[in-house]
Amino acid sequence: MTSISLFAPARVGALDLKNRIAMAPMTRSRGTDERVPKPVVAQYYAQRSGAGLIVSEGVGISPGSFGFPNVPGIFSDAQVQGWRGVTDCLRGTGTRFFMQLWHVGRVSHPDNLPPGVQPCAPSALAAGRDVVTRNGPRPASLPHALETDEVWAVVRDYAQAARRAIEAGCDGVEIHAANGYLPAQFLHESTNLRTDEWGGSIEKRARFTVEVARACAQAVGPDRVGVRLSPFSAFNGASSADEPAVYEQLLAQLAPLGLAYLHVVTMEVAGHMTRQADAAGEPDVVGFARQRWPGVLIAAGGYDRAKAEHDLNAGRADVVAFGRDYVGNPDLPERLAHGWPLVERRMADWYGPDAKGYTDYRSYAATSATDAATEVAQESK
C-alpha cells in the first residue's frame, strides 16, 4: 500500500496544494479601528507560506458581525485593499489562501459594534460569557432575535463577503460554522428557540448554515467554498441533546453542494483553549465526519506529524490543519519534516496589537545561524 506523506500534494476543490499541511484560522487582532488588516498581517502570513493551504483568521462579513476589537473585516473597499496586500505577498509561493468568513452572532457587546447596533442571534438568549471590548471585559449582551427578512440579509452578507474575498485575491472562502458562533447558534437547540422555517426541527435548524453555503457557492463557485464545524463541542453554549443527528442531517444537506472541503475540529480544542480529551468516552469527531462526508476532509485539533500521517494513511483525513504551533513556528512544515524542536508560543501576545509575538518568531534556520554566529564571536574574543 502506498504511504501518504504529510508533504505530498493534494487536490482541494479547484486547487492543487503543494502539501497536505493547512494553517488553521486563528484570531490575532491585528486590524485597525476601521477593521483593515495592518501591513504586518501580510508579513505574518508570508512567513508561514510553507503551508499548502492557509485559512485566514476569522474576518467579519459586515459591520454588525464582530465580537472582539481589531478583528479585520471584508465589507469595505479599504478592507479589500488591505487584504490584497496579504494575497500579493503570497503570490508566487504556491500557497493557497482561503479567507474565513465570520459572524459571531450573540457573542458580542455594543462596545464592539457601530453606534446603535445590537448583537443579533436566532433567539434572544444571552451567551453567558464575557467578551473583550475596548473598554475592558463586558458580559455578552442580550441579542436581538433576527426577523425572517434579517436572516436573509445576513445570508446575503456572507455571499457579498465571499465575492469581496475573491476580489481581494483570495483563492476561496471558509464559512466559520464552528465554536458556537452564528451558524452554530442556528444549528443547536440551546441557542435556537424559533418555531418558524429557521428553527424547531433539525432540518430547519440546519437551514441557515446550508443557505449560507449555497449563497457563497453561487457567488464564487462551490469549489472555492469550505465549511468549518466543531461537532460535539459545547463551546459558547451551543449544544443539542440530539447532537449526532444534528450533524448527520447538516452534512447530508451540505454534501450535494459540491463544496471544496469540510474542515472539522476535534474535541481537544475549545476556542482558544486546549482541553484534555477522554478518548474512551468522547466521540471520534474525525471518524464521524469521514463516514458522512464524500469530499475532501480537513482535520484539525491536537495534531503532530505522527498523528497527522496516521490519519492520512488511514483515509480519515485528506489534509491536516495545525493551529497554535504556527504561532511561534513560522517554518512549521520544515520543522515537522526534519524533526526540529518547536518554539513555545507566548499566549500574552496572541491578540495584538503589534509585531511582538506575531512576526518576531524566527525560523529554525535563522535561529541556528544566529546561535552559530554568536558562538563564533564568543570564541574569537
N, C-alpha and C positions, 0 to 999 in steps of 0.2 A: 504494500500500500504506500502511495506517495505521501511523504510528510509535508504538511503545510507549515511554512515558516511565517512568523510574525512579519518578516521583511519581504515576503513575496507580494507581487502586485495583486490588485483586486479590481473588480468592476462594480461600481455602485451607481445605479441609475444610468444617467447619460455619460458618466465619467469613469476614467481609469485612474486608480490610485497607485502610487509608486510603492506603497507598502500597506500593511493592514493595521497600522497604528493610527488611531484618531486621538486628537486632543479634545477632551471633553469641555463643555461650556462651563465657565467659572466667572461669577461676578467679581469684578476687580475695582469698580467705581472710579474709573479714570476719565469720566466725561466732564465737560464744563457745566456751568449752571444752566446753559442753554441746551444741554444734553447732546453736545457734539463731542465725538471722541477726540481727546487731546493728541497732539503729534506723537507723544510717547507710546500711544497704543499701537501705531504702525511698527515701531521698533520692537515692541513686545512680541507681536505675532511673527514678525520676520525672524526673530531669534529662534522661534520654535517651528520653523518651516521644514524641519526634518520629518514631520508627521505626514502621512499620506493624506489625511483629512484633518482640518481644523474646524471645529464648531465654535463660533464666537460665544462670548458671554451673552447672557440674555439682553435683548435690545428692545426697548419699548416701542410698541406699534402705534401709539397715539399719545397725546398729552395727558390723558387720564389713565394710562396703563401702568404707571410707575408706583413702586412701593418703597424705594430707597433713594437717597441722594446720589447725584453724579453718575447714575446709570445712563448710558447713551441711548439715543433714540434713532428712528429711521423714518420720520414723517415730514421733515423739513428739508429744503434744498441745502442748507448748511450742513445738516447731518449726512446727507448723501455725499456731499463733497468730502466731509471728514472721513467717511468710510472708504471713499475712493482712494484716499491716501494710504489706507491699510492694504487694499487689494492691489494697488500699484506696487507696493513693496514686496508682495508675494509673487507677482508676475515673474515667470522665468524660473521659479524654484521647483515647479512640478507639484506643489502642494495645492490641494483643493480647499476652498474656503466657503463654508455654509454659515449663514447668519441665523442665530437662534431668535425667533420671534416670541416676545414675552408680554403677557398681560397678567398682572398679579391679582386682579380682582379685589377681594376683600382684605388682602394682606397689605394694608396701606393706611395712610393718615393724610388729612388735608394739607399738612405742612409740606408734603412731598408732591403735591399736585397744584395745578394752576389755581388762582384765586376763584373761589366759588364752586370748585369741582369737588365732589364727594367720591370716595371709593364706591365701586359697584360690584355686584355679585348676582348669582342666580336668585338668592334669597337674602332677606335682611337678617343675617346672622353674623355676629362679630367673630373674628378669628381667634380671640382669646390668647393673644401673644403681644409682646411689644415689638415695635418696628423702630429702626434707627431713622431719625429725622435730622434736619439741620439744627433743630432746637433741642437735640438730645433724644433719648428713648421716649416713646409715647405708646400707650396702648392702641392697638389697631382699632380704627373707628367702626362704628356700626355702618355697614354698607347700604347703599341704595339698591333695592331689588330691580333689576332691569325689566323694563316693559318689552313686549314682543318686538316692537319696531327697533328698540335699542339693541336687542340681541342681534338682530340682522345688521345693524350699523356696525357693531363690533366685528362681526364676520367680515364685513366689507373692509374694515380697518386692517384686518390680517392680510387680505388679498392685496390691498394697496401697499402695505409694508413689504410684501413679497416682491411686488413689482419694483419698488424703490430699492430693495436689496440688490436685485439684478442690475438695475440702473447704476448702482454703486460699484459694480464689478464682481459681486459675489457669484459663486458657481451654483448656489442654491440656498434654500432656507430650511431650517428645522423648527417645527412648531413645538414650543415648550408646553407639553400637556402633563408634566410630572409635578411632584412635590407640593401638591395642594394649591396650585395657582388656578387661574380662572377656568381653563378647560377641565381640570380635575374637580373643581368646585361644582361644575355642572354634572360631572360623572357620578358623584358619590351622594348617598342618601343623607349623610351627616351634614352636608352643606347645601343640598338642593331639596327644598320642600315644595317645589312647584307642582301644580296639577294640570298645567297646560301642555303644549306639544314639546316643551323643553324639560319636562320632569315627570316623575311618577315611575313608570316602568323603566327597566334597564335600557331598553332600546331608545326611549325618549331622553334619558339622562345622557346617553352616549351621543346623541344627535349633534350637540354643539361641536364637539371635537371633530366629528365626521364632516360637518358642514364647513368648518374652518379648513380642514384638509382639502376638501373638494374645491373650495373657493381659491385656495392657494395653488392647487394643481391646475385649475382653469386659467389662473393668472400667469403662471410661469412654466407650466408643464409638469406633469406628475413625476417625471424622472429627475426633477430638481427640488423635490419636497420630501423631507423626512419628518418623523414624529418621535418625540421622546416621551416615554412613560416610566412611571415608578410603581409597578404593580405591587400590591400588598403593603405599601407604605402608608402610614397614617400621618405623615408629616404635614404640618399646618392644619391638622384636624380634619382632613378629607379622608373618609373611610366609609365602608359599607359592610354590612353583615354578609351580603351575598357577593363578596369580592371576586372569587373565581369566575362566577357567572358574569359579573360586570366586565371583566377584561376579556373573557371569551367572546362576549357579544360585541365589544368595541373592536377587537381585532378582526372579527368576521365582517364587520361593516367597513373597516379600513382596507382590508386586503384587495377588494376588487378595484380600488382606485389606482393601482399600479404605481405606488409611491417608490421613491428611490431607496428608502430604508426605514426600518423600525429600530429605535435606539432605546434599550431598556436598562434600568439602573437596579442593581442588586440591593438587598436589604442591609448590606454593610454600610451604605451611605444614606444619611438622612440630612438633606440640605447641606450645610457647611460642616456637619459633624460626621465623624466615623463612629460606628457603633459595633459592638461585639455581636456577631450573628450566632444564633443557635442552629447549627447545621442540621441537628436531628429534629428540631421542632418547627422550622420555618420553611416556607415554600421555596422551591428552586425556581427563582424568577426567570433565569435564562432558559432553563429547560421547558418551563411553562410556555414562554413566548415562542421558542423554537418549534414546538409541536403545533402551534396555531398560526404561525406566520410563514407564508410561502416565499417571501422575498428575502432581500439582504437584511441580516440582523446584526446590529452593533450592540455589544455587551459592555457595560461599564460597572465599576464598583469593586475596589479592593484587589485589582489585578497586579501581578508581577509577570515576568516573562514566562515562567514555567506554567502558571495557571492559564495565561493567555494562549499559549501554544497547545496546551491540553484541550481547551475548549474549541480552538480552531480545528484541531485534528479529529476531535470527536464529532464535528459537524454541528456543535452547539451554537457557534457564532461565526460570522464571516469577517468581521472587523472587531478589534478590541479598543475601547477608549480608556485613556489614562487621564486623570484629572489633577489632583493635588501634587502628584510627583512632578508635574510640569511647572509648578510654581517656581521651585528652586533649581530645576534642571532643564534649561532651555534646549540642551542637546540630548534629551531623554532617549530617543531611538539609538544614538551611538552608545550611550551608557548601557542600555539593555543589550545591545549587540555584543559588547565587549566585556560585560560583567563588571563595569566600573561602578564604584560606590555612588550612591545618591546623596545629594545635599538635603539637609533638613530645611523645610520652608519655615519662614518666620510668620506665624499667624497674625501677629500685631500689625504687620504691613499689608495684609491681604487686600484691604479695602481703601487704598488710596492714602494720600492724594497725588503722589508724585512717583518718581523713578525708584525711590527706596523700596526694596522688597518686591520690585516689579521688573525692572530691566537691569538691575545691578548684579544679578546672579551670573557667574561666569561658566563657560563650558569647561568640561574636564580637561580638554587640551590646553585651553588658556590658563587654567589654574596650575596645571603641571608645568607649563612653560615658565610661569611666574615663579613658582617654587624653585625650579631648577636655576633660574637666573639669580634668585636670592641666595641660593646655596653657593653658587659660583662667586658672587660678590663677597659673601662672608669668608670664603676660603682664601680669597685674594688679599684680605686685609692682613 
